[in-house]
Amino acid sequence: MKRLSVVLTDVTEMSGDNVCIAGVDLASGRTVRLSDRTPTRRMLAGHGGLRPGDVVDVKFDPMRRPEAPHVEDGRWDHLTLHKARVMPFDELHALLGRRAFRSVEEAFGRHAVMGRNGNHGWKRGTGARSLATLRATDVRATLSRDTLRVEFTDGAGVTWTAAPFQDLAVKTHPASCEACRCQHLPNVAAEFDAGEALLRIGLTREFAPSGGPGGCWLQVTNIIARPREHF
């Protein structure tokens, strides 16, 4: 395994105790996902918590035959993970902005299916990537059927209304914040709603929602509009 210095761009909620952690290798500019073994919340707690913007040192090897679209997957040694510093917001914004896509379709290709909730899915085994930075406008947090979602418009003029917001810190904050227990959506909106922002977007592992088609579903994993204060 090779030791990398990685700025974390995505720390997202998965099922159960599992967490998805991904970032940009500062030496190569390549996006990497710490997928094997799967990180957990307990592991994060052991490192004092990990958040987007943290720079970590870790030993990592890309998967030899990753399955599209999750080409960022790789093996990592959790015993070597060390949090080195926090990248300033302006530096992170500039780094991601240089690699930002204009539209969702430019990043992931044309979607294959649409769920009953209006979200879009892509076929397993296809695509060049499963994580990307997107330049977006009219970014707005919404709540639909108790699910926190993000509505936004991409540079092609397409408005996306149903992608869930999976940032771990945002999703779990009400457990430790009295204000968020009753005002979660207003607090999320105050922090992340923006006329213009960089979005981190991703595609889930393939699954079929109840009563719907299977696919790798669009999600928003981070919103880089301004430095975080509440979350």
N, CA and C of each residue as an Amber inpcrd file, in Angstrom:
protein
   693
   0.8310000  -1.2000000   0.0000000   0.0000000   0.0000000   0.0000000
   0.8690000   1.2550000   0.0000000   0.3620000   2.2970000  -0.6330000
   1.0750000   3.5630000  -0.7110000   0.4680000   4.5570000   0.2720000
   1.3090000   5.3050000   0.9590000   0.7990000   6.3100000   1.8870000
   0.3790000   7.5530000   1.1040000  -0.8610000   7.9790000   1.3190000
  -1.4180000   9.1450000   0.6480000  -1.7630000  10.2270000   1.6590000
  -1.7710000  11.4600000   1.1670000  -2.3270000  12.5910000   1.9090000
  -3.6150000  12.9750000   1.2030000  -4.7450000  12.8210000   1.8900000
  -6.0670000  12.9500000   1.2750000  -6.8820000  14.0070000   2.0030000
  -7.4430000  14.9560000   1.2450000  -8.3970000  15.8840000   1.8490000
  -9.7780000  15.2720000   1.6990000 -10.4840000  15.1270000   2.7980000
 -11.8000000  14.5100000   2.7720000 -12.8210000  15.4710000   2.1730000
 -13.5930000  14.9640000   1.2420000 -14.6460000  15.7550000   0.5980000
 -16.0300000  15.2370000   0.9350000 -16.1130000  13.9650000   1.3330000
 -17.3990000  13.3250000   1.5810000 -17.2860000  12.3990000   2.7880000
 -18.0920000  12.6650000   3.8020000 -18.2370000  11.7630000   4.9490000
 -19.7370000  11.5820000   5.1130000 -20.2450000  10.4440000   4.6490000
 -21.6870000  10.3170000   4.4620000 -22.2710000   9.1150000   5.1930000
 -23.5440000   9.2600000   5.5210000 -24.2750000   8.2130000   6.2240000
 -24.6210000   7.0670000   5.2870000 -24.4090000   5.8420000   5.7810000
 -24.8650000   4.6410000   5.0900000 -25.7910000   3.8960000   6.0410000
 -26.1420000   2.6770000   5.7060000 -27.0400000   1.9160000   6.5680000
 -26.3120000   1.4360000   7.8180000 -27.0670000   1.2970000   8.9090000
 -26.4920000   0.8230000  10.1530000 -25.4100000   1.7470000  10.6750000
 -24.2910000   1.1590000  11.0840000 -23.1720000   1.9230000  11.6320000
 -22.1810000   2.3450000  10.5520000 -22.4170000   1.9340000   9.3210000
 -21.4390000   2.1580000   8.2550000 -21.4260000   3.6020000   7.7650000
 -20.2560000   4.0170000   7.3120000 -20.0210000   5.3750000   6.8210000
 -19.2300000   5.2820000   5.5180000 -19.4920000   6.1910000   4.5970000
 -18.6960000   6.2960000   3.3750000 -17.7450000   7.4800000   3.5180000
 -16.4600000   7.2380000   3.2910000 -15.4390000   8.2840000   3.3830000
 -14.6960000   8.3560000   2.0560000 -14.6620000   9.5510000   1.4690000
 -13.9540000   9.7440000   0.2040000 -13.2760000  11.1030000   0.2100000
 -12.2880000  11.2430000  -0.6630000 -11.5790000  12.5060000  -0.7390000
 -10.6720000  12.5540000  -1.9530000  -9.8680000  13.5910000  -2.0030000
  -8.9570000  13.8190000  -3.1240000  -7.5220000  13.6100000  -2.6610000
  -6.8080000  12.7330000  -3.3440000  -5.3830000  12.5450000  -3.0960000
  -4.6580000  13.8100000  -3.5430000  -3.9940000  14.4770000  -2.6130000
  -3.4050000  15.7760000  -2.9180000  -2.2360000  15.6770000  -3.8880000
  -1.5970000  14.5310000  -3.9820000  -0.4650000  14.3900000  -4.9000000
  -0.9170000  14.1870000  -6.3380000  -1.9400000  13.3710000  -6.5490000
  -2.3540000  13.0100000  -7.9070000  -3.6230000  13.7150000  -8.3700000
  -4.4080000  14.2370000  -7.4230000  -5.6960000  14.8200000  -7.7760000
  -6.7840000  13.7880000  -7.9910000  -6.4640000  12.5170000  -7.7600000
  -7.4330000  11.4380000  -7.9700000  -8.3970000  11.3420000  -6.7880000
  -9.6610000  11.0720000  -7.0800000 -10.6390000  10.8360000  -6.0250000
 -10.5240000   9.3970000  -5.5530000 -10.4970000   9.2100000  -4.2390000
 -10.3710000   7.8710000  -3.6620000 -11.4660000   7.6670000  -2.6210000
 -11.9200000   6.4270000  -2.5110000 -12.9170000   6.0650000  -1.4960000
 -12.3440000   4.9570000  -0.6230000 -12.4020000   5.1610000   0.6910000
 -11.9120000   4.1510000   1.6300000 -13.0070000   3.1100000   1.8120000
 -13.0140000   2.1040000   0.9270000 -14.1650000   1.2010000   0.8670000
 -13.9170000  -0.1900000   1.4440000 -12.6900000  -0.6270000   1.5180000
 -12.3880000  -1.9840000   1.9740000 -11.2340000  -1.9080000   2.9830000
 -11.5530000  -1.9370000   4.3020000 -12.8370000  -2.2770000   4.8800000
 -13.7620000  -1.0780000   5.0270000 -15.0600000  -1.3430000   5.1840000
 -16.0300000  -0.2610000   5.2800000 -15.8480000   0.4930000   6.5920000
 -15.6590000   1.8220000   6.5500000 -15.5480000   2.6000000   7.7850000
 -16.8550000   2.5680000   8.5780000 -16.7520000   2.8020000   9.8760000
 -17.9160000   2.8400000  10.7550000 -17.8970000   4.1060000  11.6040000
 -19.0440000   4.4130000  12.1790000 -19.1160000   5.5720000  13.0770000
 -18.2060000   5.3820000  14.2830000 -18.1240000   4.1480000  14.7660000
 -17.2540000   3.8780000  15.9100000 -15.8020000   4.1840000  15.5590000
 -15.3830000   3.8170000  14.3490000 -14.0230000   4.1060000  13.9180000
 -13.7930000   5.6080000  13.8480000 -14.7720000   6.3390000  13.3120000
 -14.6500000   7.7920000  13.2390000 -14.4970000   8.3930000  14.6240000
 -15.2960000   7.9110000  15.5600000 -15.2240000   8.4270000  16.9270000
 -13.8440000   8.1870000  17.5270000 -13.2290000   7.0640000  17.1640000
 -11.8950000   6.7660000  17.6630000 -10.8390000   7.7310000  17.1670000
 -11.1340000   8.4270000  16.0720000 -10.2170000   9.4390000  15.5350000
 -10.6770000  10.8520000  15.8860000 -11.6010000  10.9550000  16.8200000
 -12.1030000  12.2640000  17.2210000 -13.0800000  12.8550000  16.2370000
 -13.6130000  12.0120000  15.3480000 -14.5380000  12.4880000  14.3250000
 -13.7900000  12.9390000  13.0860000 -14.3450000  12.6620000  11.9210000
 -13.7730000  13.1110000  10.6530000 -14.8350000  13.8640000   9.8860000
 -14.4180000  14.9550000   9.2290000 -15.3530000  15.8270000   8.5350000
 -14.7630000  16.2610000   7.1970000 -15.6070000  16.6850000   6.2570000
 -15.0780000  17.2670000   5.0230000 -14.1230000  18.4180000   5.3350000
 -13.0030000  18.4340000   4.6410000 -11.9770000  19.4410000   4.8850000
 -10.8180000  18.9260000   5.7100000 -11.0210000  17.8320000   6.4480000
  -9.9110000  17.2260000   7.1760000  -8.9170000  16.6260000   6.1840000
  -7.6430000  16.8190000   6.4500000  -6.5860000  16.1910000   5.6520000
  -6.0350000  15.0300000   6.4690000  -6.0860000  13.8300000   5.8830000
  -5.6280000  12.6390000   6.5890000  -4.4990000  11.9760000   5.8180000
  -3.6110000  11.3500000   6.5530000  -2.5950000  10.4750000   5.9710000
  -3.0760000   9.0430000   6.1570000  -2.9850000   8.2290000   5.1040000
  -3.4820000   6.8570000   5.1830000  -2.8180000   6.0110000   4.1000000
  -2.6070000   4.7420000   4.3830000  -2.1170000   3.8100000   3.3710000
  -3.3020000   3.2740000   2.5760000  -3.1750000   3.3170000   1.2340000
  -4.3080000   3.0350000   0.3490000  -3.8130000   2.3810000  -0.9320000
  -4.6110000   1.4460000  -1.4410000  -4.3710000   0.8480000  -2.7580000
  -5.6770000   0.8450000  -3.5360000  -5.6860000   1.3250000  -4.7870000
  -6.9050000   1.2370000  -5.5950000  -7.2850000  -0.2200000  -5.8400000
  -8.5780000  -0.4770000  -5.9650000  -9.0340000  -1.8060000  -6.3610000
  -8.5030000  -2.1260000  -7.7560000  -8.0820000  -3.3580000  -7.9730000
  -7.5490000  -3.7320000  -9.2850000  -8.6490000  -3.7570000 -10.3460000
  -9.8150000  -4.2240000  -9.9710000 -10.9240000  -4.3010000 -10.9230000
 -12.1870000  -3.7300000 -10.2800000 -12.2280000  -2.4300000 -10.0590000
 -13.4270000  -1.8490000  -9.4540000 -14.6100000  -1.9490000 -10.4070000
 -15.7870000  -2.0930000  -9.8460000 -16.9850000  -2.1740000 -10.6760000
 -17.5670000  -0.7860000 -10.8680000 -17.7040000  -0.3870000 -12.1290000
 -18.3050000   0.9070000 -12.4330000 -19.7360000   0.9430000 -11.8760000
 -20.1910000   2.1230000 -11.4570000 -19.4870000   3.4040000 -11.5490000
 -18.5430000   3.6910000 -10.3840000 -18.3790000   2.7400000  -9.4530000
 -17.6370000   3.0310000  -8.2220000 -16.1380000   2.7780000  -8.4060000
 -15.5680000   3.4980000  -9.3610000 -14.1710000   3.2910000  -9.7400000
 -13.2020000   3.8780000  -8.7190000 -13.7070000   4.6300000  -7.7560000
 -12.8470000   5.2620000  -6.7490000 -12.4830000   4.3140000  -5.6070000
 -13.1140000   3.1380000  -5.5700000 -12.9500000   2.2110000  -4.4500000
 -11.5090000   1.7600000  -4.2730000 -11.1440000   1.5250000  -3.0100000
  -9.8170000   1.0070000  -2.7330000  -9.7020000   0.4000000  -1.3500000
  -8.6440000  -0.3730000  -1.1690000  -8.3110000  -0.9690000   0.1220000
  -7.4930000   0.0330000   0.9190000  -7.7160000   0.0440000   2.2360000
  -6.9660000   0.9610000   3.0900000  -6.6860000   0.2880000   4.4210000
  -5.6420000   0.7600000   5.0750000  -5.2450000   0.2230000   6.3740000
  -5.7090000   1.1990000   7.4480000  -6.7630000   0.8110000   8.1840000
  -7.3450000   1.7360000   9.1630000  -6.3750000   2.0720000  10.2890000
  -5.3890000   1.2120000  10.5180000  -4.4250000   1.4770000  11.5880000
  -3.4520000   2.5880000  11.2180000  -3.3700000   2.9290000   9.9300000
  -2.4390000   3.9790000   9.4930000  -3.1140000   5.3420000   9.3610000
  -4.4320000   5.3980000   9.5360000  -5.1480000   6.6660000   9.3480000
  -4.7680000   7.6650000  10.4330000  -4.3660000   8.8540000   9.9900000
  -3.9570000   9.9090000  10.9240000  -4.4640000  11.2460000  10.4110000
  -5.1840000  11.9700000  11.2470000  -5.6660000  13.2980000  10.8650000
  -4.5470000  14.3130000  11.0550000  -4.1250000  14.9390000   9.9460000
  -2.9590000  15.8190000   9.9710000  -3.3200000  17.2780000  10.2090000
  -4.3830000  17.7560000   9.5410000  -4.7490000  19.1620000   9.6410000
  -6.1340000  19.3600000   9.0410000  -6.6130000  20.5800000   9.1040000
  -7.8670000  20.9540000   8.4530000  -7.5440000  21.9350000   7.3300000
  -8.0090000  21.6420000   6.1220000  -7.7770000  22.5360000   4.9950000
  -8.7080000  23.7420000   5.1040000  -8.1970000  24.9660000   4.9840000
  -9.0590000  26.1480000   5.0270000 -10.1290000  26.1020000   3.9420000
 -11.2840000  26.6920000   4.2320000 -12.4180000  26.6380000   3.3090000
 -12.0490000  27.1510000   1.9260000 -11.3830000  28.2960000   1.8420000
 -11.0620000  28.8780000   0.5360000 -10.1640000  27.9560000  -0.2840000
  -9.2470000  27.2710000   0.3820000  -8.3530000  26.3400000  -0.3160000
  -9.1310000  25.1350000  -0.8330000 -10.0440000  24.6050000  -0.0060000
 -10.8650000  23.4690000  -0.4280000 -11.7800000  23.8610000  -1.5780000
 -12.3880000  25.0340000  -1.4860000 -13.2850000  25.5130000  -2.5420000
 -12.5310000  25.6500000  -3.8650000 -11.3330000  26.2080000  -3.8110000
 -10.5390000  26.3760000  -5.0350000 -10.1220000  25.0280000  -5.6140000
  -9.7140000  24.0990000  -4.7480000  -9.2940000  22.7720000  -5.2020000
 -10.4290000  22.0550000  -5.9220000 -11.6170000  22.0630000  -5.3210000
 -12.7520000  21.3710000  -5.9260000 -13.2890000  22.1170000  -7.1400000
 -13.2240000  23.4360000  -7.0980000 -13.7270000  24.2260000  -8.2150000
 -12.9820000  23.9680000  -9.5070000 -11.6930000  23.6670000  -9.4000000
 -10.8930000  23.3930000 -10.6030000 -11.3180000  22.0960000 -11.2860000
 -11.9890000  21.2240000 -10.5530000 -12.3850000  19.9200000 -11.1010000
 -13.9010000  19.7860000 -11.2370000 -14.6110000  20.8930000 -11.1240000
 -16.0690000  20.8290000 -11.0890000 -16.6700000  20.6040000 -12.4730000
 -17.7360000  19.8290000 -12.5100000 -18.4850000  19.5900000 -13.7350000
 -19.6000000  20.6180000 -13.8760000 -20.0260000  20.7950000 -15.1220000
 -21.0810000  21.7580000 -15.4230000 -22.4600000  21.1760000 -15.1450000
 -22.6280000  19.8800000 -15.3740000 -23.9500000  19.2770000 -15.2360000
 -23.8400000  17.8710000 -14.6650000 -24.9500000  17.3730000 -14.1440000
 -24.9900000  16.0030000 -13.6310000 -24.7100000  15.0150000 -14.7560000
 -25.2870000  15.2670000 -15.9250000 -25.0830000  14.3550000 -17.0510000
 -23.6310000  14.3450000 -17.5010000 -22.9650000  15.4960000 -17.4640000
 -21.5450000  15.5380000 -17.8170000 -20.7310000  14.6870000 -16.8450000
 -21.1210000  14.6870000 -15.5820000 -20.3860000  13.9290000 -14.5690000
 -20.6580000  12.4370000 -14.6430000 -21.9320000  12.0590000 -14.7810000
 -22.3190000  10.6600000 -14.6340000 -22.9100000  10.0210000 -15.8850000
 -23.1420000  10.7960000 -16.9390000 -23.8540000  10.2700000 -18.0900000
 -25.3590000  10.3940000 -17.8830000 -26.1020000   9.9400000 -18.8570000
 -27.5570000  10.0510000 -18.7850000 -28.1240000   9.0190000 -17.8080000
 -29.0670000   9.4470000 -16.9890000 -29.6650000   8.5230000 -16.0270000
 -30.4600000   7.4360000 -16.7470000 -30.6180000   6.2910000 -16.0780000
 -31.2850000   5.1360000 -16.6870000 -32.7000000   4.9290000 -16.1750000
 -32.9450000   5.2640000 -14.9090000 -34.2540000   5.0160000 -14.3050000
 -34.6420000   6.2000000 -13.4320000 -35.9370000   6.2980000 -13.1420000
 -36.4380000   7.2960000 -12.2080000 -37.2760000   6.5910000 -11.1490000
 -37.0070000   6.9200000  -9.8940000 -37.7480000   6.3200000  -8.8000000
 -39.1030000   6.9670000  -8.6070000 -39.9260000   6.3270000  -7.7880000
 -41.2590000   6.8510000  -7.5190000 -41.2060000   8.1870000  -6.7850000
 -40.1000000   8.4400000  -6.0780000 -39.9490000   9.7060000  -5.3560000
 -39.3690000  10.8140000  -6.2270000 -39.1060000  10.5190000  -7.5000000
 -38.5700000  11.5230000  -8.4100000 -37.0700000  11.5400000  -8.5210000
 -36.3770000  10.7200000  -7.7210000 -34.9230000  10.6860000  -7.8220000
 -34.4980000   9.8570000  -9.0340000 -33.2570000  10.0770000  -9.4650000
 -32.7430000   9.4540000 -10.6840000 -31.6850000   8.4140000 -10.3490000
 -31.6710000   7.3320000 -11.1460000 -30.7210000   6.2560000 -10.9360000
 -29.9490000   5.9210000 -12.1980000 -28.7500000   5.3670000 -11.9980000
 -27.8680000   4.9530000 -13.0900000 -27.6300000   3.4490000 -12.9960000
 -27.2890000   2.8330000 -14.1200000 -27.0970000   1.3890000 -14.1610000
 -25.7690000   0.9850000 -13.5280000 -25.8240000  -0.0530000 -12.7200000
 -24.6110000  -0.6610000 -12.1920000 -23.7800000  -1.2080000 -13.3490000
 -22.4640000  -1.0690000 -13.2480000 -21.5750000  -1.5810000 -14.2810000
 -21.2830000  -0.6020000 -15.3950000 -21.8220000   0.6170000 -15.3030000
 -21.5910000   1.6330000 -16.3300000 -21.1180000   2.9230000 -15.6780000
 -20.5010000   3.7810000 -16.4840000 -20.1340000   5.1040000 -16.0060000
 -18.6640000   5.2370000 -15.6720000 -18.1900000   6.4820000 -15.7250000
 -16.7760000   6.7750000 -15.5130000 -16.4410000   7.0820000 -14.0700000
 -17.4470000   7.3480000 -13.2390000 -17.2020000   7.7350000 -11.8460000
 -18.4990000   7.6390000 -11.0560000 -18.3630000   7.6610000  -9.7320000
 -19.5360000   7.6900000  -8.8570000 -19.5130000   8.8730000  -7.9030000
 -18.4730000   9.6940000  -7.9910000 -18.3540000  10.8990000  -7.1680000
 -17.8820000  12.0480000  -8.0470000 -18.4240000  13.2370000  -7.8020000
 -18.0420000  14.3880000  -8.6190000 -18.3690000  15.6730000  -7.8800000
 -17.7130000  16.7460000  -8.3020000 -18.0570000  18.0920000  -7.8520000
 -18.8430000  18.7690000  -8.9590000 -19.9140000  19.4490000  -8.5880000
 -20.8160000  20.0800000  -9.5520000 -20.9930000  21.5500000  -9.2110000
 -20.9400000  22.4060000 -10.2380000 -21.3250000  23.8060000 -10.0520000
 -22.8450000  23.8950000 -10.1670000 -23.4910000  24.4010000  -9.1210000
 -24.9510000  24.4240000  -9.0860000 -25.4520000  25.7980000  -8.6670000
 -26.6950000  26.0740000  -9.0330000 -27.3700000  27.3060000  -8.6290000
 -28.6940000  26.9490000  -7.9670000 -29.2720000  27.9450000  -7.3000000
 -30.5810000  27.7820000  -6.6500000 -30.6080000  26.5380000  -5.7710000
 -29.6230000  26.4280000  -4.9060000 -29.4930000  25.2700000  -4.0200000
 -30.3920000  25.4740000  -2.8040000 -31.2390000  24.4690000  -2.5330000
 -32.2170000  24.6240000  -1.4540000 -32.4590000  23.2840000  -0.7670000
 -32.3850000  23.2930000   0.5560000 -32.6980000  22.0990000   1.3370000
 -34.2100000  21.9610000   1.4640000 -34.7030000  20.7360000   1.3200000
 -36.1310000  20.4650000   1.4380000 -36.3300000  19.2150000   2.2950000
 -37.5680000  18.9980000   2.6940000 -37.9200000  17.8040000   3.4510000
 -39.0710000  17.1190000   2.7450000 -38.8840000  15.8510000   2.3940000
 -39.9160000  15.0920000   1.6910000 -40.0540000  13.7250000   2.3370000
 -41.2200000  13.4490000   2.8970000 -41.4710000  12.1630000   3.5620000
 -40.3990000  11.8750000   4.6020000 -40.1010000  12.8760000   5.4100000
 -39.1210000  12.7820000   6.4950000 -37.6920000  12.5670000   6.0120000
 -37.4440000  12.7530000   4.7250000 -36.0950000  12.6310000   4.1790000
 -35.5740000  14.0020000   3.7800000 -34.3990000  14.3590000   4.2870000
 -33.7580000  15.6190000   3.9250000 -33.2160000  15.5050000   2.5050000
 -33.6280000  16.4280000   1.6400000 -33.2060000  16.3970000   0.2400000
 -32.6580000  17.7590000  -0.1670000 -32.0130000  17.7950000  -1.3420000
 -31.4620000  19.0370000  -1.8790000 -32.0210000  19.2510000  -3.2720000
 -32.6020000  20.4090000  -3.4790000 -33.0570000  20.8110000  -4.8120000
 -32.0250000  21.7700000  -5.3870000 -31.6570000  21.5760000  -6.6570000
 -30.6520000  22.4390000  -7.2730000 -30.8090000  22.4120000  -8.7820000
 -30.1970000  23.3970000  -9.4300000 -30.1720000  23.4730000 -10.8900000
 -28.7250000  23.4040000 -11.3530000 -28.4570000  22.5560000 -12.3480000
 -27.0860000  22.4500000 -12.8500000 -26.8630000  23.3910000 -14.0240000
 -25.6440000  23.3890000 -14.5710000 -25.2890000  24.3290000 -15.6180000
 -25.9670000  24.0850000 -16.9410000 -26.5920000  22.9170000 -17.0930000
 -27.3620000  22.6360000 -18.3050000 -28.8000000  23.1170000 -18.1840000
 -29.1150000  23.7270000 -17.0400000 -30.4690000  24.2290000 -16.8240000
 -31.4410000  23.1920000 -16.3160000 -30.9450000  22.0070000 -15.9390000
 -31.8040000  20.9430000 -15.4200000 -31.9390000  21.1050000 -13.9090000
 -33.1710000  21.0750000 -13.4160000 -33.4250000  21.1650000 -11.9840000
 -33.6460000  19.7660000 -11.4210000 -32.9150000  19.4600000 -10.3720000
 -32.9780000  18.1620000  -9.6990000 -33.6120000  18.3890000  -8.3310000
 -34.6410000  17.6290000  -8.0200000 -35.4530000  17.9540000  -6.8420000
 -35.4760000  16.8780000  -5.7680000 -34.9010000  15.7070000  -6.0160000
 -35.1600000  14.5880000  -5.1070000 -33.9220000  13.9070000  -4.5440000
 -32.7300000  14.4610000  -4.7570000 -31.5200000  13.8070000  -4.2550000
 -31.4290000  13.9660000  -2.7420000 -31.2930000  12.8780000  -1.9860000
 -31.1570000  13.0000000  -0.5330000 -29.8170000  13.6200000  -0.1550000
 -29.8030000  14.3310000   0.9770000 -28.5930000  14.9590000   1.5070000
 -28.0310000  14.0120000   2.5630000 -26.8980000  13.3740000   2.2680000
 -26.3970000  12.2830000   3.0890000 -25.1900000  12.6460000   3.9510000
 -24.8510000  13.9200000   4.0700000 -23.7180000  14.3270000   4.9010000
 -23.9240000  13.8240000   6.3330000 -22.9430000  13.0980000   6.8600000
 -23.0960000  12.4610000   8.1660000 -23.3080000  13.4710000   9.2860000
 -22.5280000  14.5450000   9.3020000 -22.6570000  15.5380000  10.3670000
 -24.0420000  16.1690000  10.3700000 -24.5780000  16.4230000   9.1890000
 -25.9090000  17.0220000   9.0850000 -26.9810000  16.0300000   9.5240000
 -26.8610000  14.7810000   9.0770000 -27.8920000  13.7860000   9.3680000
 -27.9570000  13.4420000  10.8590000 -26.8130000  13.4240000  11.5350000
 -26.7760000  12.9820000  12.9270000 -26.8350000  14.1220000  13.9330000
 -26.7900000  15.3650000  13.4710000 -26.6960000  16.5100000  14.3830000
 -27.8630000  16.6230000  15.3640000 -29.0970000  16.3260000  14.9610000
 -30.2020000  16.4660000  15.9190000 -30.0340000  15.6450000  17.1940000
 -29.2540000  14.5810000  17.1490000 -29.0630000  13.7560000  18.3400000
 -28.3180000  14.4950000  19.4430000 -27.5340000  15.5150000  19.0680000
 -26.7400000  16.2420000  20.0600000 -27.0690000  17.7280000  20.1230000
 -28.0890000  18.1580000  19.3810000 -28.4130000  19.5920000  19.3000000
 -29.8960000  19.7930000  19.5700000 -30.2060000  20.4470000  20.6710000
 -31.6050000  20.6840000  21.0360000 -32.3200000  21.5050000  19.9750000
 -31.6440000  22.5110000  19.4240000 -32.2790000  23.3660000  18.4160000
 -32.6430000  22.5790000  17.1670000 -31.7970000  21.6040000  16.8000000
 -32.0510000  20.8380000  15.5800000 -33.1160000  19.7640000  15.7640000
 -33.4370000  19.4400000  17.0110000 -34.4760000  18.4400000  17.2190000
 -35.8390000  18.9350000  16.7610000 -36.0220000  20.2520000  16.7900000
 -37.3060000  20.7980000  16.3400000 -37.1580000  21.7690000  15.1700000
 -35.9260000  22.1630000  14.8380000 -35.6990000  23.1340000  13.7650000
 -34.5850000  22.6670000  12.8260000 -34.5630000  21.3760000  12.5280000
 -33.4620000  20.8460000  11.7260000 -33.4430000  21.4470000  10.3280000
 -34.5680000  21.3780000   9.6230000 -34.6000000  21.8980000   8.2540000
 -34.2620000  23.3810000   8.1900000 -34.8430000  24.2540000   9.0350000
 -34.4500000  25.6660000   8.9830000 -32.9600000  25.8790000   9.2380000
 -32.3760000  25.0900000  10.1360000 -30.9480000  25.2330000  10.4030000
 -30.1000000  24.7610000   9.2230000 -30.5280000  23.6750000   8.5820000
 -29.8200000  23.2040000   7.3870000 -29.9270000  24.2390000   6.2750000
 -31.1170000  24.7920000   6.0940000 -31.3220000  25.8010000   5.0510000
 -30.4650000  27.0360000   5.3010000 -30.3940000  27.4660000   6.5510000
 -29.6000000  28.6510000   6.8770000 -28.1190000  28.4370000   6.5830000
 -27.6670000  27.2050000   6.7560000 -26.2460000  26.9040000   6.5530000
 -25.8870000  26.6600000   5.0900000 -26.8130000  26.0470000   4.3260000
 -26.4290000  25.5340000   3.0140000 -27.1920000  26.1130000   1.8260000
 -28.3790000  26.6830000   2.0080000 -29.0810000  27.2700000   0.8650000
 -28.2110000  28.3590000   0.2460000 -28.1560000  28.3950000  -1.0860000
 -27.2660000  29.3560000  -1.7460000 -27.6990000  29.5820000  -3.1820000
 -27.4410000  30.7930000  -3.6680000 -27.6770000  31.0740000  -5.0770000
 -26.7020000  30.3370000  -5.9670000 -25.4590000  30.1860000  -5.4900000
 -24.4340000  29.4240000  -6.2020000 -23.6310000  28.6270000  -5.1870000
 -23.2590000  27.4130000  -5.5540000 -22.4680000  26.5770000  -4.6540000
 -21.8050000  25.4610000  -5.4430000 -20.7810000  24.9010000  -4.8410000
 -20.2270000  23.6400000  -5.3220000 -20.9140000  22.5190000  -4.5540000
 -21.4360000  21.5480000  -5.2740000 -22.0370000  20.3790000  -4.6430000
 -21.1350000  19.1740000  -4.8540000 -21.0050000  18.3630000  -3.8380000
 -20.4480000  17.0360000  -4.0090000 -21.6250000  16.1060000  -4.2290000
 -21.6190000  15.4080000  -5.3500000 -22.6990000  14.4950000  -5.6840000
 -22.1290000  13.0940000  -5.8720000 -22.9490000  12.0960000  -5.6000000
 -22.4850000  10.7260000  -5.7160000 -23.5940000   9.7970000  -6.1430000
 -23.2050000   8.5760000  -6.4830000 -24.1440000   7.5180000  -6.8290000
 -24.0220000   6.4070000  -5.7950000 -25.1530000   5.9640000  -5.2640000
 -25.1700000   4.9090000  -4.2650000 -24.7570000   3.5700000  -4.8690000
 -24.5380000   2.5950000  -4.0070000 -24.4880000   1.2150000  -4.4660000
 -25.8800000   0.8640000  -4.9950000 -25.9400000  -0.1070000  -5.8780000
 -27.2190000  -0.4590000  -6.4800000 -28.1960000  -1.0050000  -5.4360000
 -29.4060000  -0.4850000  -5.4510000 -30.4860000  -1.0750000  -4.6670000
 -31.8080000  -0.7020000  -5.3180000 -32.8460000  -1.4460000  -4.9610000
 -34.1830000  -1.2110000  -5.5040000 -35.0890000  -0.7370000  -4.3790000
 -35.5090000   0.5360000  -4.4000000 -36.4550000   1.0110000  -3.3910000
 -37.7420000   0.2000000  -3.4520000 -38.4470000   0.1550000  -2.3500000
 -39.6930000  -0.6050000  -2.2870000 -40.6440000  -0.1940000  -3.4090000
 -41.0040000  -1.1830000  -4.2200000 -41.9490000  -0.9130000  -5.2960000
 -41.3680000  -0.1920000  -6.4880000 -40.0340000  -0.0590000  -6.5390000
 -39.4270000   0.6920000  -7.6300000 -38.3160000  -0.0760000  -8.3170000
 -37.7450000   0.5040000  -9.3730000 -36.6600000  -0.1500000 -10.1100000
 -35.3390000  -0.0690000  -9.3580000 -34.4060000  -0.9360000  -9.7250000
 -33.0810000  -0.8970000  -9.1400000 -32.1920000   0.1010000  -9.8540000
 -31.2230000   0.6440000  -9.1260000 -30.2880000   1.5780000  -9.7280000
 -29.2810000   2.0760000  -8.7180000 -28.2990000   2.8140000  -9.1970000
 -27.3460000   3.5360000  -8.3590000 -27.8590000   4.9740000  -8.3070000
 -28.3290000   5.3900000  -7.1570000 -29.1620000   6.5870000  -7.0530000
 -28.3630000   7.8360000  -6.7200000 -28.7960000   8.9470000  -7.3020000
 -28.1450000  10.2360000  -7.0730000 -28.3180000  10.6740000  -5.6270000
 -27.2500000  11.1900000  -5.0330000 -27.3200000  11.7860000  -3.7070000
 -26.3730000  12.9770000  -3.6390000 -26.6660000  13.8890000  -2.7410000
 -25.7790000  15.0110000  -2.4530000 -25.0220000  14.6630000  -1.1820000
 -23.7020000  14.7160000  -1.2420000 -22.8850000  14.3140000  -0.1050000
 -22.2470000  15.4880000   0.6330000 -22.2050000  16.6510000   0.0060000
 -21.6150000  17.8300000   0.6440000 -22.0340000  19.0590000  -0.1520000
 -22.1820000  20.1710000   0.5370000 -22.4710000  21.4570000  -0.1040000
 -21.4040000  22.4380000   0.3390000 -20.6700000  22.9810000  -0.6260000
 -19.5840000  23.9170000  -0.3300000 -20.0230000  25.2880000  -0.8200000
 -20.6970000  26.0100000   0.0610000 -21.1940000  27.3370000  -0.2770000
 -20.5110000  28.4160000   0.5490000 -20.2520000  28.0960000   1.8090000
 -19.6210000  29.0210000   2.7510000 -19.0600000  28.1810000   3.8930000
 -18.1600000  28.7240000   4.6900000 -17.6470000  27.9330000   5.8140000
 -18.7790000  27.4840000   6.7380000 -18.7000000  26.2510000   7.2010000
 -19.7250000  25.7390000   8.1110000 -19.6110000  26.4040000   9.4810000
 -20.7620000  26.6520000  10.0790000 -20.7960000  27.2010000  11.4290000
 -21.5860000  26.3050000  12.3770000 -22.8060000  25.9390000  11.9770000
 -23.6600000  25.1400000  12.8630000 -23.3450000  23.6530000  12.7720000
 -23.0690000  23.1770000  11.5690000 -22.8400000  21.7520000  11.3550000
 -21.3550000  21.4360000  11.1560000
